[in-house]
């Protein structure tokens, strides 16, 4: 059980860093902090292009991996403490 918990913690750490980087790679949609720093100068036209769609898919898949890892670690912690 200790090995599984360690592996899940490593997966959680890696997925957290990658998820942060992928979210920062997305284009600003305007109307938020990106406008305040000059990011609103170009008109963002939704998810145009194959690269943006693939970035969206990778982000969603990585977010699901992150969520499942969080839930699994929570369950392991709960049932190990009993």
LOKOL-147407 format. One line per 3 residues: their letters; for each residue x, y, z of N, C-alpha, C, O. Coordinates in steps of 0.2 Angstrom, whole numbers, plus 5000, padded with zeros to 4 digits. Atoms other than C-alpha are relative to their C-alpha. Example, Ala and Ser with C-alpha at 12.3 -4.5 7.8 and 13.67 -1.06 7.14 Angstrom:
2
as) 5004 4994 5000 5062 4978 5039 5004 5006 5000 5009 5005 5003  4996 4994 4999 5068 4995 5036 4996 5005 5003 4999 5011 5004
END
This chain:
82
xxx) 5004 4994 5000 5000 5000 5000 5004 5006 5000 5002 5011 4997  4995 4994 5000 5015 5012 5003 5002 5001 4994 5003 5007 4992  4997 4999 5007 5022 5009 4986 4994 5004 4995 4996 5008 4992
xxx) 5005 4997 5004 5005 5013 4978 4999 5008 5002 4998 5012 4998  5001 4993 4997 5003 5029 4989 5006 5004 4997 5005 5010 4995  4994 4997 5002 5021 5034 4984 4999 5002 4992 5000 5007 4990
xxx) 5001 4999 5007 5017 5032 4965 4995 5005 4999 4996 5009 4994  5005 4996 5001 5001 5041 4966 5002 5008 5002 5000 5012 4999  4997 4993 4998 5010 5056 4975 5004 5003 4995 5004 5009 4993
xxx) 4995 4998 5006 5023 5056 4961 4996 5002 4994 4997 5007 4991  5004 4998 5005 5009 5056 4948 4996 5007 5001 4996 5011 4997  5003 4994 4998 5000 5070 4957 5005 5006 4999 5003 5011 4997
xxx) 4995 4994 5000 5016 5081 4958 5001 5001 4992 5001 5007 4991  4998 4999 5007 5020 5078 4939 4994 5003 4997 4994 5008 4993  5006 4997 5003 5002 5081 4934 4998 5007 5002 4995 5011 4998
xxx) 5001 4993 4998 5000 5097 4944 5004 5005 4997 5002 5010 4994  4996 4995 5004 5015 5105 4936 4998 5000 4993 4998 5006 4990  5002 5000 5007 5010 5099 4919 4993 5004 4999 4993 5007 4994
xxx) 5007 4997 5001 4992 5105 4921 5001 5008 5001 4998 5011 4997  4999 4993 5000 4998 5122 4927 5003 5003 4994 5001 5008 4991  4997 4997 5006 5009 5124 4912 4995 5000 4994 4995 5004 4990
xxx) 5005 5001 5005 4995 5118 4900 4995 5006 5001 4993 5009 4996  5005 4994 4999 4983 5131 4908 5003 5006 4998 5000 5011 4995  4996 4993 5001 4996 5145 4906 5001 5000 4992 5002 5006 4990
xxx) 4999 5000 5007 4998 5140 4887 4994 5002 4996 4994 5004 4991  5006 4998 5004 4980 5144 4883 4999 5007 4999 5002 5011 5002  5001 4993 5002 4975 5160 4874 4995 5003 5005 4991 5000 5008
xxx) 5004 4996 4995 4967 5174 4885 4993 5001 4996 4994 5002 4990  5007 4998 5003 4948 5176 4881 4998 5007 5000 4993 5009 4998  5002 4993 4999 4948 5194 4886 4995 5001 5006 4992 4996 5008
xxx) 5005 4998 4995 4938 5203 4899 5003 4998 5007 4999 4999 5012  4997 5002 4994 4950 5197 4913 5006 5004 5001 5008 5009 4999  4994 4997 4999 4967 5200 4919 5005 5001 4994 5009 5005 4994
xxx) 4996 5000 5006 4974 5197 4902 4999 5007 4996 5004 5009 4993  5002 4994 5003 4966 5213 4896 5004 5006 5004 5007 5010 5001  4996 4995 4996 4975 5223 4910 5007 5000 4998 5010 5005 4999
xxx) 4993 5001 5001 4992 5217 4905 5001 5001 4992 5007 4999 4990  4999 5000 5007 4989 5220 4886 4999 4994 4996 5000 4994 4990  5002 5006 5004 4983 5203 4881 4994 5001 4996 4993 4996 4992
xxx) 5006 4999 5003 4967 5210 4875 5001 5003 4993 4996 5005 4990  4999 4997 5006 4975 5218 4860 4998 4996 4994 4996 4999 4989  5002 5005 5006 4972 5203 4848 4993 4997 5002 4992 4995 5008
xxx) 5006 5003 4999 4955 5196 4846 5000 4993 5000 5003 4990 4995  5000 5007 4999 4953 5179 4852 4994 4997 4997 4988 4999 4999  5005 5002 5003 4942 5169 4841 4998 4993 5002 4998 4988 4998
xxx) 5001 5006 4997 4938 5154 4852 5005 4995 4999 5011 4997 4998  4995 5006 5001 4946 5137 4849 5002 4999 4992 4999 4994 4990  4999 5001 5007 4952 5140 4831 5007 4996 4999 5012 4998 5003
xxx) 4993 5003 5002 4966 5129 4824 5000 4993 5004 4998 4992 5009  4999 5007 4998 4971 5111 4827 5004 5000 5007 5003 4996 5011  4996 4999 4994 4984 5116 4840 4996 5002 5006 4997 4999 5012
xxx) 5004 4998 4995 4972 5124 4851 4995 4995 5003 4994 4994 5009  5004 5005 4998 4960 5110 4851 5003 4994 5003 5001 4991 5008  4996 5005 4996 4973 5098 4855 5002 5002 5007 5003 4998 5011
xxx) 4998 4997 4993 4979 5109 4869 4994 4999 5005 4995 4997 5011  5006 5001 4995 4961 5108 4876 4999 4993 5002 4998 4992 5007  5001 5008 4999 4960 5089 4874 5005 4998 5005 5004 4995 5010
xxx) 4995 5002 4996 4977 5087 4883 4999 5003 5007 5000 4999 5012  5001 4997 4993 4972 5099 4897 4994 4996 5004 4994 4995 5010  5006 5003 4997 4955 5090 4900 5002 4993 5002 5001 4991 5008
xxx) 4998 5006 4998 4963 5073 4900 5005 5000 5006 5004 4996 5011  4995 4999 4994 4977 5079 4912 4996 5002 5006 4998 5000 5012  5004 4998 4994 4964 5087 4923 4996 4994 5003 4995 4993 5009
xxx) 5003 5006 4998 4955 5070 4924 5004 4996 5004 5003 4993 5009  4994 5004 4996 4971 5061 4929 5001 5003 5006 5002 4999 5011  4999 4997 4994 4974 5074 4942 4994 4999 5005 4996 4998 5011
xxx) 5006 5001 4996 4956 5072 4949 5000 4993 5003 4999 4992 5009  5000 5007 4998 4957 5053 4949 5005 4999 5005 5004 4995 5010  4994 5001 4995 4974 5054 4958 4998 5003 5007 5000 5000 5012
xxx) 5002 4997 4994 4967 5066 4971 4995 4995 5004 4996 4994 5010  5005 5004 4996 4952 5055 4975 5003 4993 5002 5001 4991 5008  4996 5006 4998 4963 5039 4975 5004 5001 5007 5004 4997 5011
xxx) 4996 4998 4994 4975 5047 4988 4995 5001 5006 4997 4999 5011  5005 4998 4995 4960 5053 4998 4997 4993 5003 4997 4992 5009  5003 5007 4997 4952 5035 4999 5006 4996 5003 5004 4993 5008
xxx) 4995 5004 4997 4969 5027 5003 5001 5003 5007 5002 4999 5012  4999 4996 4993 4972 5040 5017 4994 4998 5005 4995 4997 5011  5006 5001 4995 4954 5037 5024 5000 4993 5002 4999 4991 5008
xxx) 5000 5007 4998 4955 5018 5024 5006 4997 5003 5006 4992 5007  4994 5002 4996 4973 5017 5030 4999 5002 5007 5002 4999 5012  5000 4997 4994 4969 5028 5045 4995 4995 5005 4996 4996 5011
x) 5005 5003 4996 4955 5016 5051 5003 4994 5003 5000 4990 5007
END
